[in-house]
Amino acid sequence: MARFTEKTKMMGARIRYRREELGWSQDELAVRCGYKGRSSISAIEKGGNALNMETVQMIAKALDVSPLWILGEEPTTTADAIRTMIDDLTPHEQEIVLNMIKGLVNSHYEEG
């Protein structure tokens, strides 16, 4: 019997989200991953299949995301990634980055 865990459900939800974002059916993702049918993808998306790293890497490659994203260990958006990096900086370094962003935004509006 399939064992549903919070981690496998989260990974399945991320896979489904990305698949739908790409406009693919479960059948389309299955073909791109080398499965014969969508039943494996369906089970994975429901969180009913534990995924080994080989499977995670295969699905990540098909979906054009990193394996870390599927595992929920990587920011989901560019803005999240920027926030994560900025949080690791000192206050002084954060101020430098803020000034750089302000300069970039100002030059964007001056051009437009």
Secondary structure, 3 states (H helix, E strand, C coil): CCCCCHHHHHHHHHHHHHHHHCCCCHHHHHHHHCCCCCHHHHHHHHCCCCCCHHHHHHHHHHHCCCHHHHCCCCCCCHHHHHHHHHHCCCHHHHHHHHHHHHHHHHHHHHHC
